[in-house]
Amino acid sequence: MPKPRPIVIVANRLPVHRSGDRFVENAGGLVTALVPALKTRGGAWVGWSGSSRATTRPFKYENFRIQPVHISEAEIEGFYNQLSNRTLWPLYHDAIRTPEFDHSWWRPYVVVNHRFAKATAAVTPRNGLVWVHDYHLQLVPAMLRAMRPDVRIGFFLHVPFPPEELFAWLPWRERILEGLLGADVVGFQTQAAARNFSRAAREYSPAEGTDSELLWERRKVKVASYPISIDFNWFADAAATPEATREAALLRRRVGAGRKIFLSVDRLDYTKGIDLRLLAFEAMLKRRRSLANDCVFIQIASPSREPVHEYAQMRIRIEQLVGRINGEFSEPGRVSVHYFRRGFTREQLASYYRAADVMIVTPLRDGMNLVAKEFVATRSDYSGVLVLSEFAGAARELRQAIIVNPRNIEGMADAFEAALTLPKADARHRMAVLRTVVRRHDVFEWADEFLRALAG
């Protein structure tokens, strides 16, 4: 059997960081999926350390090369904070917040993308495989092809790709499309996102073809969905450890024995709909005040982009809602909402997932949302109910969840009540189906599927 070809991963962030005299792998689905593939195949990972002060010297990790890319403080502002996160992020999430279009931000985006492409060209072997990731690096495929026409290039977008009517807002729409069309395979979380891209490419570039295959500069570009997943076995095993069992039992005692636990886990981001789900929980308690004694809501929100004014405003609104709900419905020793504005480790989250009765995953728009899949993986006894937004990519796969429109406050309150009263046999059947789906298509299958398509 021939040895698998080496791969070069190109992502905004590196997979490891230095801790003392050793390197530690960063958390996240991308690292979980691709570091094992790199350990097996060899190759390289091109990315940014997250700091303007870190060294750019390459080094070996396991049996592959780490190639840091330097980004200056000024470039971090223009490329990352502004163009990536104030223009592309809100636009690609259905313009939930109005995107900002400042032409001075475009140049640093181009410069940084070119630097990534140049670093990638230098480390890729002849006829190699390159896999570029996410909205920060949409120009890299075409730039790399101009430098290295011998390589096979894949691109995967982790966030949604907007409908062509919204994508049309971008002053640099043709440049973005030409950048992505430099790839041989362009992958998305859902078929709808893939279709949106193909239609935008046919509308705003000279590309021709179908929703699944485009012709660009005498090359065929495959366009398809490759829904990302999780390391199912890791989460299943983590939730079954004696430590997780003990922590879950302790959590249940602390919030009140016998109370049903609603749990949400998010980054503190305006796309996640945290305020709307709190309003839905409040609406449910107003309908049936007795439920304040019978259930409790735990919201974990890890800080995100805190210096940005909009995020600061959102945080204030969420904290005010938590205070209002607790002020009206809490009793001594029985708080209605527990709110944690800090990060949790994967091990800690596994304990919380195990303790929860109802998982609330209701983003306004999300490429996938892996929290929903993580919760499912921890339910080895088939207990628990998942309430899931129809606007999360995960809703395309996890059809046995209770699907909601996160902008319908009363509808979400209905779903919360339904989750509390779902017959046990129905809940077990739903969870069994959900677990089968996530187990069959884990993060390693996702990576293998994309790499098979890329290898041709």
C-alpha positions, 0 to 999 in steps of 0.5 A, spaced: 500 500 500 503 506 498 504 511 503 499 517 504 502 523 501 505 529 505 500 535 506 501 542 508 496 545 512 495 553 512 491 556 517 490 563 521 493 560 527 499 555 529 497 548 532 502 548 538 504 553 543 510 553 547 509 552 555 516 552 558 521 548 555 516 544 551 510 545 546 503 544 547 497 542 542 492 548 542 485 546 543 480 546 537 477 541 532 482 543 527 488 541 531 484 535 533 483 533 526 489 535 522 495 534 527 494 526 527 494 526 519 500 530 519 503 525 524 502 520 519 503 523 513 508 528 514 508 535 511 508 542 514 503 547 518 503 554 516 500 559 521 500 565 525 502 565 533 497 570 535 502 575 537 507 580 533 512 578 538 513 571 537 519 568 533 518 566 525 523 561 525 521 554 523 521 548 527 519 541 528 514 538 532 513 530 532 515 529 524 512 535 521 514 542 520 511 548 523 512 554 519 510 561 523 508 567 519 509 574 522 504 579 522 506 586 525 501 590 530 499 594 524 497 588 520 494 585 526 489 591 526 487 591 519 488 584 517 485 581 523 481 585 527 478 590 521 477 586 515 476 579 517 472 581 523 469 587 522 467 586 514 467 578 513 465 575 519 458 579 520 457 579 512 458 571 512 453 571 518 448 574 514 449 581 516 447 580 523 451 586 525 452 591 519 459 590 516 464 595 515 467 597 508 473 601 509 478 600 503 484 602 508 483 595 511 484 591 504 491 592 503 493 589 509 489 583 508 492 582 501 499 583 504 498 578 509 495 573 505 501 573 500 505 572 506 502 566 507 502 564 500 509 565 500 511 561 506 507 555 503 510 555 497 517 555 500 515 548 504 511 544 499 514 539 496 513 538 488 506 536 486 504 536 494 497 537 497 496 544 500 489 545 505 488 552 506 483 554 511 477 559 513 475 566 511 482 569 513 486 566 508 481 567 502 486 570 497 491 564 498 489 559 493 490 563 487 496 566 490 499 560 491 497 557 484 501 563 481 507 561 485 506 553 485 502 551 479 504 544 480 501 543 487 494 540 489 490 546 493 484 545 497 480 550 501 475 549 506 471 555 509 469 554 517 463 559 517 457 560 512 458 563 505 452 568 504 447 568 499 449 572 493 445 578 494 449 579 501 456 577 498 454 582 492 455 588 498 463 586 498 467 591 494 472 586 493 468 580 491 471 579 485 478 578 488 475 574 493 472 569 488 478 569 484 482 567 490 478 561 492 477 559 485 485 558 485 483 551 489 482 545 486 477 543 491 473 548 495 469 545 501 463 548 505 460 546 511 453 545 508 450 544 501 447 551 501 453 554 503 457 551 497 451 552 492 451 560 494 459 560 493 457 557 486 452 562 484 456 568 486 462 565 482 458 564 476 454 571 477 461 575 479 466 572 476 468 569 469 467 562 472 462 557 468 459 551 470 454 547 475 453 548 483 458 542 484 463 543 479 466 550 476 470 551 470 475 557 471 482 558 467 481 552 463 481 548 470 475 544 474 474 546 481 470 541 485 465 545 490 462 540 495 460 540 502 464 537 508 461 538 514 466 538 520 465 534 526 468 532 533 473 527 536 467 522 538 471 517 542 475 523 546 468 526 549 465 519 550 471 517 554 472 524 558 465 524 560 465 517 563 471 518 567 470 517 575 472 525 575 467 527 570 462 523 574 464 526 580 464 533 578 457 532 574 454 529 581 457 535 585 454 540 580 447 537 580 447 538 588 450 545 588 444 547 583 439 544 587 438 536 587 432 534 582 432 541 578 433 540 571 439 543 568 439 547 561 446 548 559 449 553 553 456 553 551 458 559 547 464 564 545 461 571 547 459 573 540 453 576 537 452 571 532 450 566 538 444 569 540 445 568 547 440 574 549 435 571 545 435 564 549 435 568 555 429 572 553 426 565 552 427 562 558 425 568 562 418 567 558 418 560 560 418 562 567 413 567 566 408 562 564 409 557 569 413 560 575 413 554 578 418 552 573 423 556 577 424 551 582 424 545 578 430 548 573 436 552 572 439 555 566 447 555 566 450 559 561 458 559 559 460 564 555 468 565 553 470 572 552 471 574 545 474 580 542 472 584 548 475 591 546 470 591 540 465 596 542 459 592 539 462 586 544 462 590 550 455 592 549 453 585 548 456 583 554 453 588 558 446 586 555 447 579 557 449 581 564 443 585 565 438 580 562 441 575 567 440 580 573 433 581 571 431 574 571 435 572 577 432 578 581 425 576 579 425 568 579 431 566 584 430 564 591 435 564 597 439 558 595 436 557 588 439 562 583 435 561 576 441 563 571 448 561 573 452 565 568 460 564 567 464 569 563 470 565 562 473 559 558 473 552 560 477 546 559 475 540 554 475 536 561 471 541 565 466 542 559 465 534 559 463 534 566 458 540 564 455 536 558 454 530 562 450 534 568 445 537 563 438 535 562 437 540 556 442 542 551 441 549 548 444 551 542 441 556 538 446 561 534 443 566 529 447 563 524 453 558 525 457 554 520 456 548 524 457 549 531 461 543 534 458 544 541 451 540 539 456 534 537 460 534 543 454 534 548 451 528 544 458 524 544 457 525 552 450 522 552 452 514 553 446 513 557 442 516 551 439 521 556 438 528 555 435 533 550 438 537 544 435 544 542 438 546 536 437 552 532 435 551 524 440 556 522 446 552 525 450 547 520 449 542 525 441 542 524 442 539 517 445 532 520 442 532 527 435 532 525 432 528 531 434 535 535 428 539 537 429 544 532 427 552 533 428 559 530 432 563 535 428 569 533 422 566 535 422 567 543 415 564 544 417 558 540 423 557 543 420 558 550 415 552 547 421 548 545 424 549 552 418 546 555 417 541 550 424 538 552 422 538 559 416 534 558 419 529 552 417 522 554 423 518 556 422 513 550 422 518 545 428 522 548 432 516 548 430 514 541 432 521 539 439 521 542 440 514 540 439 516 533 444 523 534 449 519 537 449 514 531 450 520 526 456 523 530 459 517 531 459 515 524 462 521 521 467 524 526 472 529 525 477 524 522 472 521 517 471 529 515 479 530 514 480 523 510 474 525 506 476 532 504 483 529 503 481 524 498 477 529 494 483 533 494 488 528 492 484 526 486 
